[in-house]
Amino acid sequence: MLDFLIVSAWIAEATAWVALRAVQVQLAIAAHLWCAAMAGAAATRPPRSLLLLVDARQNKGRLKAMAESAQVLRVRAPRIAGKKDNFTVVVAAPLSPNESGGPASHLRWLVKEAQENAPHARLGIVGFWEVRHLPAGVRHLAYLVRLLRASKDASLLYALDPLSVGVPAMVVSRARRAPLVLRVPGDFAWEQGMLRKQVADDVETFAKCAWRQAPLGLRVRAWLERKVAQTATLVIVPSKFVARLVEDWGVPPERVHVVPSVARASEPSGNKAALRAVMGIEGPLFIAVGRLVPWKHFDAAVRAVRLVRRKAPKARLIIVGEGPERSSLKELARKEGVKDAVQFAGALPADTTHRYIEAADALVLPSSYEGLSHTLLEAMALGTLVIASRVGGNAELVEDGAHGFLVPPGNPRALAAAMNRVLTLSPEAHARMVAAALARAQEVARDSEAASRIFALWQEVLH
């Protein structure tokens, strides 16, 4: 009964927006229905090749910008001899492969691995990014309709987050009687609460009990992500830390599977000095990459630069990323007297970001919350030392003093001390740490093993 009331309330909100914007909504839904119908038609083709139903409105780069609406991209893949258990997976994706963020990176990786290693599977990608331009409420209804139509012949649904695409996927899973596999990279309700300044507790306290005392809207989001996770046939998480969060949501441990994130860094140049010369970089350089949001604590990195410059006057920090904290961080740099030493590069293409990471002396990540950082893995794979906070998945990935340095979250003095340690390492110690970090990244994030585990879990659900 409670499920029915929640879903009814959600649809009621969307319906209210429909009434306010009738003409716009009718056109939008008509377009989405047409796209989904095309997807449904494609799903009836013989499963001799991998089919990707790709939403292409904002999908540039590797998958190319194709057309205003969804198109079918046929990707030939060799059949596995003797395999008769072909199946169709509809992937509910919040971010396009061209965007930054964990779900986008996971989608890029998933598409490539499925082409190479899962010829018995067909992927239908239904992107939430295609409806983000619609008003709140309307976009969720439009996405629900698209997902419902696209999943007509789905063997299972794979949702890449528990809210924006997870809630519609839960509804469609029940309507189509198809199992739902959910990937949870972190606590989205807590993140929204932090952005709206509605949460003071850390993510673990919020997950255990504090969410029940949150404002109503945030409490509903937290309840919904828990309900989606509890409803899913199984849940995939990137780290043991996130697994504990999901278990605190009420999901039985036997239904939670840890599959580490896989980061695809560009091929390293192999010559940091030459790269720095080409890029015009002189003096010590540190880099921070991520969304400019409160829990990343890039303010600690800005303050740390002032302390580091007492011993290394030419030290600089480049911050790559966009977010609501940008203006306050720029103002902080001015107040700290390091305005000229801190560069805000904005959002950059992945290849450009990787070149900056490789050129840096170290990547800094002073956040108070991380599931399993793609950025840390990329830096370690590129031969750049890492300085990360001792929280969440960071502590699972980095051993202090062996693969990099761990510091308390949001602590400028501890961060500055670690940055100075990086600058004073002997060449031999630096080389040993870089080699150990590379080996660790390869150990944690082997493409084939992670892909095989996910594809095996899909088949386990279907048999």
Residue, then its C-alpha position, 0 to 999 in steps of 0.5 A: m500500500l505504501d509503495f502505491l502511495i509513493v508512486s502515486a504521489w510521484i506521478a501526481e506531481a508529474t501530472a500537475w506539471v503536465a497540466l501547467r505545460a500541456v503543449q510542451v509536454q504533449l510534443a515532448i512525450a510524442a517525441h519520446l514515444w516515437c523514439a521508444a517505439m523505434a527502440g522497441a522495433a529494433a529490439t525485435r531483430p535477431p540477436r546476432s550482433l550487439l545492438l546499442l540503442v543510443d540516445a544521441r542528443q548530447n552524445k558527442g565524442r566516442l559515440k558521436a553526435m547522431a541526431e535529435s532523437a534516439q538512433v540504433l547503432r549496430v555494433r558487430a560482435p563475434r558470437i560465442a560458440g555454443k551460446k544460445d542464451n542471448f538476452t536483452v539488457v535495458v540500461a537506465a543511464p542518468l549521464s551521457p557517455n560524454e559527460s563527467g562523473g562515475p555513471a558516465s565513466h561506467l557507461r563508457w566502459l560498459v559499452k566497450e566491454a559489452q562489445e568485446n566480451a558479451p556478444h550474447a547480450r544486447l544493450g538498450i541504453v535509455g538516457f535520462w540526459e535526453v529529458r533533462h531539458l524538460p521541467a521537473g516532474v515532467r522529465h520523470l514522467a517522460y523518462l518513465v514512458r520512454l523506459l517502459r516502451a524501450s523495455k518491452d522485450a527486456s530480459l532485465l533492467y540495469a539502472l545506474d543510480p537509485l533515484s533519477v533512473g532507479v525509481p522509473a526502473m523500479v516501476v518498469s521492472r514491476a510492470r514488465r516483470a523483468p528483474l532489476v539490477l541496480r548500481v549504487p555509486g553513492d548516497f544521492a539523497w545525502e549529496q542532494g541534502m548537502l547541496r541544499k544545506q539540509v544535512a550536517d551529518d556525515v554520510e554514514t550517520f545519515a544512512k543509518c538513522a539521521w535521514r529520518q529527521a531530514p526535511l520532508g523532501l529529502r526524507v522522501r528521496a532517501w526513502l525512495e533510494r532505499k526502496v529501489a535498492q530493497t526492490a532490486t534483485l541485486v545491487i552492484v557497488p564499487s567499494k566495501f564502503v558503499a556496500r556498508l551504506v547499502e546494507d544500512w539501507g536494509v538490503p541483505p548482504e547476500r544481495v550486495h556485490v562489490v565490483p570496483s570501478v574501472a577507470r580508463a586513463s589515456e595512454p601515459s606519455g612516459n615523459k613527465a618532464a617533456l610533457r610539462a615543457v610542452m604545456g609550459i608548466e614550471g615549478p611544483l604543480f598540484i591538481a584537483v579534479g571533481r565536481l565543485v561541491p561541499w564534500k570535495h573540500f577543495d577549499a582545503a586544497v586552496r588553503a593548503v597551497r598558501l602553506v606550501r608556498r612558504k617553502a615552495p614559492k612557485a607551487r600552483l594548483i589547478i582545479v578541474g571541474e564545475g559546480p556550485e562552489r566555484s565562486s566561493l572557491k575563487e573568493l577564498a583564493r583571493k582572500e588567502g592571497v593565492k589568486d594567481a597560484v590557483q587556476f580554475a580550469g572548468a570542465l575539460p575533456a577527459d584526454t586534456t584532464h589526463r594530460y594535466i594529471e600526468a604533468a602534475d607532481a600529485l593529485v589531491l583529493p581532500s573529500s569527506y566522502e568517496g565511493l571509489s574514486h575514478t580520479l584516483l585510479e586514473a592518476m595512479a595509472l598515469g604515474t602521478l602520486v596521489i594525496a587523498s583523504r582517509v575516508g570511504g573507498n580511498a582507504e581501500l585503494v591507497e595504503d598510506g606511504a606505499h601507493g600515496f598519502l592519506v590525510p584527514p578530510g578537509n584538513p589544510r595543514a595535513l594536506a599541505a604537509a603531504m604536499n611538501r612530502v611529495l616535493t621532497l621525495s628522493p627520485e628512488a622513493h618517488a619511483r618506488m611509490v609510482a610503480a606500487a600505485l600503478a600495480r595497485a590500480q591494475e590490481v583493483a580495476r582489471d577491465s576483463e575481471a570487472a566486466s566478467r563479474i557484471f555479465a555473470l551477475w546478469q546471467e545469474v539473475l536470469h537463470 
